[in-house]
Amino acid sequence: MYPDTYDKIIYSLCKKHQIDIQKIGNESIYKLTQNNSVHFIWSRRFDINTTISSRIADNKYEAYLVFCASGIPTIPCIKISRMDTEDYSKSEKGIFEICYETLVKYKSIVIKPNNSYEGTDVYKCDSPKDIEKTLFQIEKKYKYLVVSPFIDAIAEYRFFFLNDQILHAYKKVRAHIICDGTSTVGELLKTNHINSSTIMPNIYAQLNKVYPSGYKLQLNWKFNLSQGAECAPIDDIELYNELADLAISAANAININFATIDILVDNHNEKHVLEINAGVAMDQFIIKNPNGLKIATSIYDQALISMFHDCHS
């Protein structure tokens, strides 16, 4: 069931545009009707996109292939199949072997589901033991996984895209604390009301440590808002324009009409399209941005208008 805020936004917009709305099944499907025209919203996916573009966006490896074919800078990606699949039986190498060879090549890797979202079951591996633990935890849960090199990113940016235009964008700032030179890490975590579920395990070994004043201690390597990251405006206009152009190129590469595009900037200032999301979710954004509700409502409003008044094949 969806959060009340999202539900209220969709209902209020339908009332505004005199659209009849009906929840169907498990209540993640909305049937919208206006002047004998019927459209659906399902799991934050508006039926503006083609089936193929949505499928490409929802699968990391397939999106990677399209990006490469289109000259879009992205992160190397290898698809690995569960042992009970036909794809696995055709593979010359085992799952662990593929992951280990990637680790040797890049020194640090990320293993995640091919259809992952919001940082769920996404693991950073720095050793063969990390690979073993990760595969033990998630290999049976998903038909396909992907393994990629870990990118030492200095920032991640999200762009909201609709019909060849950027509607909004923000910078993701990883969860962190600024040390004061006197308080322990444990004390700072308590003072800053940090959610324990968003903290990397190695932080717990530092609870009694005192860092110099001004030291920025990263609490999580992920940039997901659901993993404790915050959102901030993009103040550099030149950077914004460069990233926006890249986001639009990535969206056009898979022929998608409504989506979010995530872009990583590494410590060499290289830009990489991380992923495209066909499901435009803004629950955490609404919570963490003072104007989040207004912005989210405007974005969904424009998508709704496009769904009923624009033609998409």
Secondary structure, DSSP 8 states (H G I E B T S, - for coil): ---HHHHHHHHHHHHHTT-EEEEETTTTEEEEEETTEEEEEETTEETTS-HHHHHHHH-HHHHHHHHHHTT--B---EEEE-TTSHHHHH-SS-HHHHHHHHHHHHSSEEEEETT--TTTT-EEE-SHHHHHHHHHHHTTT-SEEEEEE---EEEEEEEEEETTEEEEEEEEE--EEE--SSS-HHHHHHHTT--GGGS-GGGGGGTT----TT-EEES-S---GGGT-EEE----HHHHHHHHHHHHHHHHHTT-SEEEEEEEEETT--EEEEEEESS---HHHHHHSTTHHHHHHHHHHHHHHHHHHS---
